[in-house]
Amino acid sequence: MSFRENSCQQLSFSDSYARLTTREQKALDNSWAKVFAEDIFPYIDEKPYAVLYSSKASRPNTPINVRIGAMIIKEMFGCSDDEVVENLMLDIRYQYALHTTSFDEQPLSDKSLSRLRCLCYDYEATTGIDLIHNTMTDLAEGICKLMNISPNIRRMDSLMIEANIKKLSRLELLYTCVAKLCIYLKDKACTELPSELLHYTEDNDFNKVIYHNRSEESDDKLLAILKDADTLLAFCGSDHHDATEYQLFIRCISEQTVMDLGSRRLKTKEDGDMEPTMMQNPSDPDATFRSKAGKDHFMSCRKHSDKKQI
C-alpha cells in the first residue's frame, strides 16, 4: 500500500453540508465539530506517516488525518472503533469535523483504526520514533480548546488520548497471541481447552474484545487477557513447545509483561518496554524496519531472506 496525502479539504458543490438548512448549518457551526474542523484537523501532519507505507505505486492508504482525527474523537466521546465508523457514516458532525462531507463514501472501515495503531506501534518499537506522541503534541492547544465546548466531551488532555491509543495497540497484540495459541490447541492439537479460554476460538471474539472496545474497558480487558495468559501457560506446561503459536505466545508475554508481586502486568518505560527486537506483528514476527538507499522502509527479514535463497 502506498502513501498519499489527503487533499480533500474544501467544500465542493455536491457537499452534504451545502444541502443542510440554514438552521442545521447554524447548529453545526455551534457544535464541537466546528472547533475540531478548524483547530485540530487542519493541523494533523500526514507527512511523518509516509514511512509506514511503500514508495511503490499501489493502492493508496486510507487518509491518515481522517484516521488520527477519528482516534481523537473516539477518546473524547468514549466510543469504540465500530461506533466511530458507524457515526462517521451517519452523523454530519463527524463528517464535518473530519472534512469528509464531500466524500461519496466515508473512508473508514472496520480495521482502519486498528491497522494504523499497529503500524505506529511497530514503527516506535523498531525506530524509537513515536509518531502518535509527536502528533498529539502538535495538537495539544486545539484539543485543549475543544474540551471547553461540549459537556458531552470527556475531559482528557492530549497525553491521556495518546496513552489510550497505545494501550489498545498492546491489548490487540496480546489478545492476538493468546487467541492464536488457543485456536491451535483446539483445532490442530485437538486439545480440550479450559472453559474460560474457549471464547478465543469463536469467530466474532476479536470484534467483541477489540473492535467494540471502549477506552474505559481497556484496563479490565488487559487484566483478563493477562490472567488468561497465565492460565494458558499452566495448561500447556511442557507440551506444544515446538508449535509456532506457542513460541509466539511465549515471546509476546516475555517482551510485553513482567511478574510483579506475584501478578502479571504490562511492562512500562521504566521496565524498558520498547526494544527494536520486540515482536510487534504476530502474523509476521520477523517484520522489522530498515534504512535502504537513503529511504526508510518496513520489511520482513524472513521474506527477504527467503527471496535471497531462491
ROKOL-424746 format. One record per residue: residue number from 1; x, y, z of N, C-alpha, C in turn. Coordinates in steps of 0.001 Angstrom, whole numbers, plus 500000, padded with zeros to 6 digits. Layout:
NUM; X; Y; Z; X; Y; Z; X; Y; Z
...
This chain:
1; 500848; 498807; 500000; 500000; 500000; 500000; 500881; 501240; 500000
2; 500558; 502215; 499190; 501374; 503426; 499068; 500757; 504581; 499856
3; 501598; 505573; 500152; 501150; 506725; 500921; 500660; 507825; 499991
4; 499531; 508406; 500361; 499010; 509563; 499629; 498389; 510525; 500622
5; 498758; 511797; 500512; 498172; 512797; 501397; 496718; 513044; 501016
6; 495928; 513415; 502006; 494514; 513680; 501796; 494334; 515138; 501373
7; 493968; 515333; 500131; 493826; 516698; 499600; 492389; 517209; 499666
8; 491461; 516377; 500134; 490042; 516775; 500189; 489800; 517627; 501432
9; 490061; 518908; 501318; 489944; 519792; 502467; 488830; 520823; 502329
10; 488422; 521115; 501108; 487463; 522186; 500868; 486079; 521631; 500539
11; 485043; 522437; 500803; 483680; 522043; 500460; 483513; 522067; 498939
12; 482789; 521081; 498404; 482516; 521031; 496977; 481056; 521407; 496716
13; 480695; 521552; 495436; 479327; 521922; 495096; 478331; 520833; 495505
14; 478798; 519584; 495501; 477920; 518466; 495857; 478048; 518093; 497335
15; 478706; 518952; 498102; 478968; 518651; 499512; 477671; 518515; 500308
16; 477623; 517523; 501207; 476417; 517318; 502012; 476145; 518492; 502943
17; 477185; 519241; 503312; 476998; 520416; 504164; 476118; 521457; 503464
18; 476316; 521590; 502154; 475559; 522592; 501387; 474076; 522256; 501313
19; 473743; 520996; 501545; 472346; 520580; 501474; 471609; 520749; 502806
20; 472319; 521180; 503833; 471678; 521409; 505118; 470858; 522698; 505071
21; 469835; 522763; 505892; 469067; 524004; 506015; 469905; 525027; 506782
22; 469479; 526278; 506722; 470194; 527333; 507455; 470218; 527029; 508944
23; 469123; 526524; 509455; 469048; 526173; 510883; 470020; 525052; 511216
24; 470097; 524053; 510336; 471002; 522918; 510569; 472463; 523356; 510485
25; 472763; 524224; 509533; 474131; 524725; 509414; 474532; 525521; 510651
26; 473601; 526308; 511164; 473882; 527097; 512362; 474157; 526185; 513559
27; 473355; 525124; 513701; 473565; 524176; 514802; 474916; 523491; 514666
28; 475283; 523151; 513434; 476571; 522502; 513195; 477722; 523441; 513509
29; 477578; 524690; 513132; 478630; 525684; 513382; 478796; 525979; 514875
30; 477755; 525721; 515658; 477825; 525947; 517105; 478232; 524689; 517882
31; 478496; 523604; 517164; 478828; 522335; 517814; 480332; 522154; 517949
32; 480726; 521082; 518624; 482140; 520740; 518788; 482815; 520490; 517441
33; 482020; 520065; 516441; 482590; 519712; 515140; 483268; 520907; 514469
34; 482711; 522099; 514683; 483279; 523306; 514077; 484690; 523568; 514600
35; 484857; 523469; 515903; 486185; 523678; 516502; 487154; 522603; 516038
36; 486688; 521359; 516011; 487552; 520264; 515562; 487981; 520479; 514117
37; 487033; 520873; 513274; 487308; 521055; 511849; 488297; 522184; 511589
38; 488295; 523197; 512461; 489134; 524377; 512219; 490419; 524400; 513037
39; 490393; 523825; 514251; 491537; 523971; 515154; 492325; 522678; 515390
40; 491812; 521559; 514890; 492518; 520296; 515080; 492826; 519626; 513742
41; 491799; 519328; 512982; 492003; 518557; 511753; 493039; 519162; 510802
42; 493017; 520469; 510512; 493987; 521015; 509554; 495436; 520911; 510023
43; 495646; 520672; 511315; 496998; 520642; 511866; 497510; 519217; 512091
44; 496772; 518236; 511602; 497264; 516852; 511640; 498209; 516673; 510456
45; 499492; 516586; 510745; 500514; 516484; 509696; 500625; 515021; 509245
46; 500276; 514761; 508011; 500302; 513391; 507484; 501697; 512943; 507050
47; 502559; 513867; 506699; 503849; 513524; 506081; 504702; 512558; 506918
48; 504800; 512733; 508251; 505637; 511799; 509012; 505195; 510345; 508899
49; 503929; 510112; 508553; 503399; 508754; 508482; 503700; 508076; 507144
50; 504312; 508801; 506225; 504645; 508222; 504918; 505597; 507039; 505056
51; 506434; 507034; 506097; 507408; 505951; 506280; 506740; 504614; 506574
52; 505455; 504624; 506906; 504749; 503383; 507216; 504311; 502644; 505952
53; 504476; 503287; 504795; 503927; 502733; 503565; 504996; 502578; 502490
54; 504664; 501800; 501497; 505583; 501532; 500395; 505710; 502756; 499488
55; 506891; 502916; 498904; 507112; 504002; 497951; 506709; 503589; 496537
56; 506382; 502309; 496361; 505980; 501823; 495055; 504515; 502175; 494787
57; 504188; 502338; 493517; 502811; 502652; 493130; 501903; 501467; 493461
58; 500903; 501708; 494275; 499965; 500661; 494673; 498711; 501329; 495224
59; 497816; 500528; 495765; 496573; 501086; 496301; 496891; 502079; 497418
60; 496319; 503300; 497378; 496660; 504315; 498381; 496058; 504001; 499742
61; 496674; 504562; 500766; 496214; 504378; 502137; 494923; 505131; 502414
62; 494189; 504671; 503414; 493074; 505458; 503944; 493666; 506730; 504543
63; 493064; 507900; 504323; 493669; 509160; 504781; 494126; 509119; 506239
64; 495380; 509492; 506449; 495951; 509481; 507793; 495244; 510488; 508693
65; 494995; 511682; 508174; 494403; 512703; 509050; 492985; 512325; 509469
66; 492256; 511617; 508604; 490918; 511153; 508981; 491021; 510106; 510084
67; 491978; 509204; 509967; 492122; 508141; 510972; 492617; 508685; 512307
68; 493600; 509589; 512265; 494073; 510195; 513512; 492962; 511005; 514159
69; 492253; 511786; 513342; 491132; 512565; 513868; 490067; 511683; 514474
70; 489769; 510558; 513826; 488769; 509627; 514343; 489208; 509018; 515672
71; 490502; 508740; 515807; 491017; 508210; 517080; 490820; 509215; 518208
72; 491058; 510490; 517906; 490887; 511536; 518923; 489421; 511648; 519321
73; 488532; 511667; 518331; 487095; 511744; 518608; 486638; 510524; 519404
74; 487154; 509368; 519056; 486828; 508131; 519782; 487116; 508286; 521266
75; 488274; 508859; 521605; 488647; 509024; 523012; 487830; 510128; 523677
76; 487524; 511178; 522948; 486778; 512296; 523533; 485374; 511895; 523963
77; 484759; 511022; 523182; 483383; 510632; 523471; 483272; 509221; 524052
78; 484409; 508568; 524275; 484385; 507231; 524854; 483760; 506203; 523936
79; 483960; 506369; 522630; 483383; 505445; 521650; 484282; 504226; 521463
80; 483720; 503211; 520836; 484502; 502080; 520357; 484823; 502310; 518881
81; 485705; 501495; 518323; 486039; 501637; 516904; 484797; 501533; 516030
82; 483949; 500552; 516322; 482777; 500353; 515474; 481808; 501530; 515556
83; 481708; 502154; 516727; 480826; 503314; 516869; 481354; 504506; 516087
84; 482672; 504688; 516068; 483255; 505781; 515289; 483001; 505567; 513801
85; 483222; 504340; 513325; 482997; 504031; 511914; 481534; 504275; 511546
86; 480625; 503820; 512399; 479193; 503995; 512135; 478787; 505463; 512210
87; 479291; 506169; 513205; 478928; 507582; 513353; 479437; 508426; 512189
88; 480595; 508065; 511668; 481119; 508813; 510523; 480212; 508643; 509305
89; 479592; 507490; 509174; 478678; 507265; 508058; 477360; 508020; 508241
90; 476911; 508168; 509491; 475548; 508623; 509737; 475429; 510006; 510368
91; 476504; 510531; 510932; 476440; 511777; 511692; 477206; 512879; 510958
92; 476510; 513916; 510533; 477128; 515011; 509790; 478196; 515718; 510616
93; 478090; 515689; 511943; 479097; 516333; 512786; 480452; 515638; 512647
94; 480455; 514329; 512615; 481696; 513589; 512429; 482292; 513895; 511055
95; 481438; 513907; 510037; 481909; 514186; 508679; 482460; 515599; 508569
96; 481785; 516550; 509194; 482230; 517938; 509153; 483572; 518088; 509893
97; 483671; 517449; 511042; 484901; 517530; 511837; 486091; 516954; 511090
98; 485866; 515874; 510346; 486950; 515174; 509655; 487034; 515522; 508172
99; 486325; 516592; 507765; 486394; 517103; 506386; 486050; 516032; 505354
100; 485045; 515212; 505641; 484662; 514168; 504683; 483260; 514383; 504134
101; 482707; 515559; 504306; 481343; 515811; 503816; 481255; 515749; 502293
102; 482388; 515867; 501598; 482381; 515798; 500136; 482682; 514390; 499619
103; 482958; 513443; 500524; 483271; 512083; 500108; 481996; 511373; 499638
104; 482097; 510648; 498524; 480965; 509842; 498072; 480687; 508706; 499054
105; 481755; 508169; 499631; 481634; 507115; 500641; 482629; 507399; 501756
106; 482205; 507274; 502988; 483097; 507566; 504106; 484251; 506563; 504141
107; 485478; 507030; 504427; 486675; 506217; 504180; 487037; 505188; 505235
108; 486440; 505237; 506413; 486828; 504297; 507464; 486126; 502958; 507317
109; 486871; 501879; 507571; 486309; 500535; 507600; 486553; 499937; 508980
110; 486184; 498683; 509161; 486269; 498079; 510487; 487694; 497951; 511005
111; 488687; 497884; 510109; 490075; 497706; 510551; 490936; 498965; 510387
112; 490363; 500067; 509940; 491156; 501268; 509629; 491952; 501781; 510822
113; 491309; 501900; 511978; 491980; 502447; 513151; 492944; 501434; 513740
114; 492527; 500187; 513773; 493365; 499130; 514327; 494675; 499009; 513563
115; 494595; 499039; 512246; 495802; 498886; 511436; 496776; 500045; 511645
116; 496252; 501266; 511738; 497155; 502402; 511952; 497780; 502346; 513336
117; 497021; 501969; 514353; 497599; 501823; 515694; 498754; 500829; 515679
118; 498541; 499703; 515002; 499574; 498670; 514946; 500807; 499155; 514184
119; 500592; 499845; 513064; 501721; 500362; 512290; 502544; 501349; 513109
120; 501864; 502233; 513838; 502572; 503228; 514650; 503324; 502565; 515797
121; 502718; 501546; 516394; 503385; 500831; 517482; 504614; 500097; 516962
122; 504471; 499441; 515796; 505604; 498754; 515176; 506756; 499734; 514926
123; 506392; 500884; 514378; 507406; 501861; 513994; 508151; 502399; 515216
124; 507416; 502655; 516293; 508074; 503141; 517508; 508995; 502080; 518089
125; 508537; 500830; 518085; 509342; 499754; 518663; 510639; 499539; 517889
126; 510591; 499755; 516580; 511764; 499471; 515759; 512667; 500678; 515521
127; 512141; 501883; 515709; 512950; 503080; 515448; 513090; 503999; 516654
128; 512192; 503862; 517626; 512193; 504766; 518772; 511454; 506068; 518503
129; 510906; 506233; 517307; 510190; 507458; 516949; 508704; 507252; 517196
130; 508130; 508080; 518047; 506734; 507952; 518454; 505882; 508925; 517636
131; 505330; 508443; 516540; 504555; 509301; 515639; 503309; 509857; 516326
132; 502619; 509010; 517085; 501397; 509442; 517759; 501702; 510547; 518772
133; 502764; 510371; 519545; 503137; 511388; 520542; 503434; 512718; 519859
134; 504196; 512681; 518777; 504542; 513916; 518070; 503295; 514625; 517547
135; 502358; 513845; 517028; 501117; 514433; 516518; 500305; 515053; 517643
136; 500161; 514329; 518755; 499365; 514829; 519872; 499990; 516081; 520487
137; 501303; 516155; 520487; 501978; 517356; 520978; 501636; 518557; 520102
138; 501621; 518342; 518797; 501276; 519417; 517863; 499829; 519878; 518029
139; 498955; 518957; 518438; 497521; 519249; 518513; 497064; 519649; 519915
140; 497968; 519709; 520867; 497595; 519917; 522268; 496749; 521174; 522474
141; 497120; 522258; 521823; 496394; 523518; 522015; 494960; 523412; 521494
142; 494803; 522815; 520303; 493472; 522653; 519737; 492598; 521731; 520552
143; 493182; 520648; 521086; 492435; 519713; 521920; 491989; 520394; 523203
144; 492851; 521199; 523770; 492513; 521932; 524994; 491330; 522865; 524743
145; 491331; 523548; 523610; 490231; 524450; 523268; 488925; 523677; 523094
146; 489009; 522520; 522464; 487817; 521722; 522197; 487168; 521214; 523482
147; 487981; 520920; 524486; 487464; 520350; 525728; 486478; 521283; 526441
148; 486512; 522564; 526114; 485624; 523522; 526768; 484345; 523794; 525980
149; 484129; 523012; 524915; 482995; 523278; 524030; 481724; 522562; 524450
150; 481825; 521258; 524714; 480632; 520442; 524939; 480728; 519676; 526248
151; 479646; 519631; 527023; 479650; 518855; 528276; 479705; 517351; 528027
152; 479434; 516934; 526779; 479475; 515509; 526458; 480890; 515002; 526196
153; 481823; 515933; 526036; 483210; 515554; 525767; 483910; 515223; 527079
154; 484565; 514093; 527107; 485295; 513712; 528309; 486511; 514619; 528489
155; 486779; 514991; 529714; 487898; 515887; 529994; 489209; 515109; 529943
156; 489870; 515184; 528801; 491125; 514469; 528591; 492117; 515394; 527910
157; 493362; 515347; 528337; 494368; 516109; 527612; 494988; 515225; 526532
158; 495895; 515814; 525752; 496466; 515086; 524612; 497264; 513868; 525055
159; 497904; 513955; 526233; 498692; 512819; 526714; 497807; 511640; 527105
160; 496635; 511921; 527662; 495707; 510849; 528017; 495156; 510181; 526759
161; 494844; 510973; 525747; 494371; 510426; 524482; 495448; 509539; 523861
162; 496677; 510038; 523874; 497812; 509275; 523336; 497983; 507948; 524066
163; 497918; 507980; 525397; 498111; 506770; 526196; 497043; 505725; 525893
164; 495809; 506169; 525710; 494723; 505236; 525417; 494887; 504592; 524046
165; 495360; 505352; 523079; 495599; 504816; 521739; 496661; 503715; 521806
166; 497729; 503964; 522535; 498811; 502983; 522641; 498378; 501747; 523428
167; 497579; 501957; 524457; 497131; 500834; 525275; 496326; 499841; 524441
168; 495506; 500369; 523542; 494696; 499495; 522706; 495570; 498710; 521731
169; 496680; 499290; 521277; 497613; 498577; 520406; 498189; 497360; 521119
170; 498574; 497525; 522367; 499159; 496419; 523127; 498102; 495398; 523511
171; 496904; 495874; 523778; 495796; 494960; 524062; 495560; 494039; 522872
172; 495576; 494614; 521675; 495344; 493823; 520469; 496473; 492819; 520240
173; 497709; 493236; 520477; 498852; 492335; 520299; 498767; 491137; 521238
174; 498522; 491395; 522512; 498420; 490315; 523491; 497242; 489402; 523184
175; 496114; 490004; 522859; 494929; 489208; 522535; 495221; 488266; 521364
176; 495845; 488795; 520310; 496092; 488004; 519108; 496966; 486800; 519397
177; 498014; 486978; 520213; 498905; 485866; 520527; 498206; 484808; 521380
178; 497408; 485243; 522347; 496654; 484292; 523171; 495640; 483543; 522307
179; 494925; 484280; 521451; 493896; 483668; 520612; 494490; 482665; 519629
180; 495625; 483012; 519019; 496252; 482104; 518054; 496632; 480780; 518711
181; 497155; 480841; 519932; 497529; 479610; 520619; 496291; 478807; 521006
182; 495248; 479483; 521459; 494011; 478777; 521821; 493413; 478068; 520609
183; 493411; 478742; 519462; 492865; 478148; 518243; 493703; 476943; 517809
184; 495037; 477091; 517920; 495922; 475965; 517583; 495635; 474757; 518475
185; 495531; 474977; 519762; 495307; 473877; 520696; 493981; 473171; 520425
186; 492981; 473951; 520098; 491650; 473365; 519870; 491543; 472670; 518515
187; 492052; 473328; 517461; 491847; 472807; 516109; 492935; 471841; 515641
188; 494194; 472161; 515923; 495293; 471337; 515405; 495764; 470297; 516410
189; 495847; 470698; 517674; 496310; 469751; 518689; 495156; 468958; 519284
190; 493934; 469315; 518887; 492728; 468612; 519372; 492720; 468508; 520892
191; 493046; 469630; 521524; 493106; 469677; 522982; 491855; 470356; 523527
192; 491331; 469825; 524597; 490156; 470414; 525219; 490588; 471558; 526128
193; 490272; 472773; 525739; 490698; 473954; 526475; 489883; 474147; 527745
194; 490454; 474822; 528739; 489649; 475255; 529896; 488500; 476127; 529406
195; 487383; 476057; 530050; 486175; 476747; 529585; 486378; 478252; 529447
196; 487198; 478857; 530339; 487375; 480308; 530292; 488185; 480771; 529074
197; 488806; 479819; 528352; 489601; 480182; 527178; 488882; 479897; 525864
198; 487741; 479267; 525922; 487050; 478850; 524709; 486597; 480030; 523842
199; 486292; 481163; 524477; 485787; 482298; 523680; 486809; 482787; 522667
200; 488117; 482565; 522925; 489154; 482993; 521980; 489054; 482257; 520647
201; 488407; 481118; 520622; 488303; 480324; 519399; 487055; 480654; 518596
202; 486207; 481529; 519107; 484972; 481886; 518417; 485245; 482932; 517338
203; 484509; 482843; 516244; 484758; 483697; 515071; 484648; 485187; 515378
204; 483706; 485581; 516211; 483443; 487005; 516440; 484104; 487542; 517708
205; 484985; 486753; 518302; 485549; 487170; 519590; 486447; 488390; 519460
206; 487214; 488477; 518372; 488089; 489646; 518174; 487266; 490930; 518181
207; 486146; 490911; 517474; 485296; 492099; 517438; 484770; 492452; 518820
208; 484377; 491450; 519595; 483860; 491699; 520936; 484914; 492334; 521830
209; 486148; 491867; 521705; 487213; 492334; 522606; 487871; 493619; 522121
210; 488129; 493729; 520828; 488904; 494855; 520291; 488025; 495886; 519582
211; 487297; 495451; 518564; 486570; 496389; 517713; 485456; 497110; 518473
212; 484828; 496432; 519425; 483749; 497051; 520208; 484261; 497618; 521538
213; 485561; 497690; 521691; 486146; 498114; 522956; 486087; 499628; 523154
214; 485666; 500041; 524336; 485746; 501441; 524747; 486984; 501619; 525621
215; 487550; 502817; 525619; 488811; 503041; 526319; 488732; 502695; 527801
216; 487583; 502998; 528428; 487479; 502721; 529856; 487421; 501230; 530159
217; 487204; 500419; 529110; 487171; 498970; 529285; 488543; 498327; 529102
218; 489507; 499085; 528556; 490797; 498508; 528178; 491539; 497913; 529360
219; 491557; 498605; 530500; 492290; 498099; 531657; 491739; 496761; 532131
220; 490419; 496656; 532218; 489811; 495399; 532656; 490080; 494282; 531650
221; 490028; 494612; 530371; 490282; 493596; 529354; 491744; 493161; 529360
222; 492643; 494102; 529604; 494056; 493746; 529712; 494294; 492799; 530879
223; 493702; 493109; 532014; 493854; 492234; 533179; 493306; 490840; 532890
224; 492168; 490785; 532192; 491568; 489492; 531867; 492464; 488695; 530924
225; 493055; 489372; 529936; 493926; 488677; 528986; 495199; 488196; 529675
226; 495754; 489013; 530560; 496957; 488599; 531287; 496659; 487401; 532196
227; 495492; 487400; 532813; 495086; 486254; 533628; 494931; 485012; 532755
228; 494323; 485188; 531585; 494163; 484066; 530662; 495515; 483571; 530148
229; 496466; 484484; 529975; 497806; 484087; 529533; 498455; 483171; 530569
230; 498310; 483494; 531853; 498851; 482637; 532910; 498140; 481281; 532933
231; 496829; 481305; 532711; 496076; 480046; 532637; 496585; 479192; 531484
232; 496846; 479843; 530358; 497328; 479143; 529171; 498736; 478584; 529398
233; 499574; 479343; 530070; 500917; 478863; 530393; 500862; 477591; 531239
234; 500052; 477630; 532280; 499929; 476466; 533162; 499317; 475279; 532424
235; 498360; 475560; 531558; 497676; 474499; 530828; 498628; 473792; 529858
236; 499469; 474557; 529168; 500395; 473966; 528203; 501513; 473188; 528888
237; 501974; 473690; 530030; 503042; 473008; 530743; 504264; 472832; 529866
238; 504719; 471598; 529734; 505906; 471309; 528923; 505538; 470832; 527522
239; 504256; 470890; 527181; 503809; 470438; 525862; 503747; 471609; 524870
240; 503717; 471270; 523595; 503479; 472214; 522494; 504601; 473225; 522290
241; 505777; 472978; 522849; 506866; 473949; 522723; 507342; 474119; 521286
242; 507100; 473106; 520452; 507559; 473188; 519064; 506579; 473933; 518160
243; 505390; 474207; 518655; 504387; 474891; 517843; 504732; 476367; 517702
244; 504623; 476887; 516475; 504899; 478298; 516226; 504008; 479195; 517082
245; 502736; 478807; 517230; 501795; 479601; 518011; 502226; 479709; 519467
246; 502769; 478617; 519997; 503249; 478645; 521389; 504485; 479539; 521513
247; 505386; 479436; 520556; 506611; 480238; 520597; 506300; 481733; 520507
248; 505333; 482087; 519643; 504939; 483491; 519531; 504284; 483975; 520817
249; 503486; 483128; 521415; 502814; 483457; 522673; 503848; 483714; 523779
250; 504811; 482826; 523907; 505850; 482984; 524932; 506669; 484239; 524686
251; 507005; 484466; 523430; 507786; 485658; 523094; 507017; 486924; 523436
252; 505726; 486936; 523123; 504906; 488125; 523365; 504806; 488442; 524850
253; 504469; 487454; 525672; 504291; 487749; 527095; 505614; 488049; 527788
254; 506707; 487490; 527271; 508003; 487787; 527887; 508475; 489189; 527533
255; 508117; 489661; 526335; 508514; 491001; 525908; 507571; 492083; 526409
256; 506302; 491748; 526575; 505296; 492753; 526885; 504926; 492829; 528360
257; 505237; 491800; 529143; 504781; 491754; 530529; 505900; 491399; 531488
258; 505665; 491668; 532754; 506565; 491253; 533827; 505720; 490751; 534995
259; 506332; 489909; 535823; 505686; 489484; 537056; 506067; 490466; 538159
260; 505079; 490966; 538855; 505306; 491968; 539894; 504474; 491596; 541113
261; 505155; 491214; 542202; 504489; 490814; 543447; 503467; 489699; 543204
262; 503868; 488740; 542387; 503036; 487567; 542169; 501967; 487710; 541110
263; 501850; 488885; 540466; 500848; 489055; 539416; 501510; 489631; 538169
264; 500904; 489346; 537036; 501467; 489790; 535759; 500911; 491158; 535379
265; 501773; 492040; 534886; 501355; 493363; 534418; 502130; 493715; 533165
266; 501638; 494744; 532454; 502348; 495232; 531281; 503663; 495883; 531679
267; 504661; 495730; 530826; 505904; 496460; 531034; 505668; 497950; 530812
268; 506422; 498762; 531506; 506374; 500208; 531333; 507718; 500685; 530799
269; 507815; 501978; 530555; 509095; 502522; 530089; 510198; 502298; 531104
270; 509817; 502315; 532392; 510804; 502073; 533441; 511353; 500649; 533371
271; 510534; 499730; 532856; 510980; 498339; 532695; 511734; 498135; 531385
272; 511698; 499153; 530510; 512304; 499010; 529197; 511360; 498305; 528249
273; 510212; 498934; 527932; 509166; 498229; 527190; 509279; 498336; 525678
274; 510223; 499104; 525159; 510342; 499244; 523719; 511760; 498886; 523275
275; 511910; 497766; 522592; 513187; 497341; 522060; 513032; 497038; 520575
276; 514063; 497336; 519756; 513956; 497097; 518314; 513721; 495639; 517942
277; 514114; 494711; 518824; 513969; 493294; 518515; 512621; 492722; 518935
278; 511759; 493543; 519542; 510477; 493048; 520012; 509574; 492658; 518853
279; 508736; 491658; 519094; 507733; 491289; 518114; 506574; 492273; 518219
280; 506156; 492795; 517059; 505002; 493672; 517045; 503825; 493058; 516311
281; 504097; 492215; 515322; 503032; 491652; 514494; 503060; 490128; 514592
282; 502110; 489510; 515290; 502108; 488060; 515439; 501946; 487316; 514121
283; 501397; 487974; 513098; 501239; 487333; 511800; 502539; 487348; 511008
284; 503448; 488235; 511397; 504750; 488323; 510735; 505779; 488697; 511795
285; 506185; 487737; 512634; 507032; 488054; 513791; 508407; 488579; 513443
286; 508832; 488409; 512185; 510147; 488901; 511795; 510090; 490255; 511114
287; 508906; 490868; 511092; 508782; 492191; 510475; 509673; 493180; 511209
288; 510347; 494007; 510484; 511265; 494962; 511107; 511359; 496201; 510241
289; 512277; 497060; 510560; 512407; 498338; 509862; 513852; 498483; 509408
290; 514017; 498881; 508190; 515362; 499029; 507645; 515496; 500358; 506914
291; 516730; 500853; 506833; 517019; 502030; 506029; 517790; 501562; 504815
292; 517265; 501835; 503640; 517856; 501328; 502409; 517898; 502437; 501370
293; 519065; 502653; 500813; 519241; 503653; 499751; 518750; 505023; 500184
294; 518969; 505352; 501471; 518592; 506657; 501965; 517131; 506803; 502288
295; 516337; 505716; 502109; 514910; 505769; 502389; 514579; 504738; 503454
296; 513593; 505079; 504265; 513180; 504187; 505335; 512024; 503318; 504866
297; 512106; 502031; 505194; 511067; 501103; 504778; 510833; 500076; 505873
298; 509579; 499650; 506010; 509287; 498453; 506770; 509498; 497272; 505834
299; 509989; 496171; 506379; 510155; 494976; 505569; 510139; 493770; 506477
300; 510105; 492597; 505887; 510145; 491361; 506653; 511485; 490686; 506434
301; 512225; 490469; 507524; 513518; 489794; 507417; 513338; 488395; 506845
302; 512288; 487702; 507300; 512064; 486339; 506872; 511799; 486294; 505375
303; 510899; 487192; 504905; 510582; 487194; 503489; 511806; 487585; 502672
304; 512576; 488526; 503173; 513756; 488984; 502458; 514769; 487858; 502312
305; 515000; 487113; 503407; 515965; 486025; 503363; 515477; 484909; 502464
306; 514166; 484672; 502431; 513615; 483646; 501542; 513880; 483988; 500087
307; 513740; 485251; 499764; 513996; 485681; 498385; 515453; 485461; 498020
308; 516339; 485734; 498951; 517763; 485566; 498687; 518086; 484103; 498440
309; 517453; 483207; 499164; 517714; 481783; 498981; 517230; 481308; 497620
310; 516103; 481868; 497160; 515577; 481481; 495858; 516552; 481923; 494765
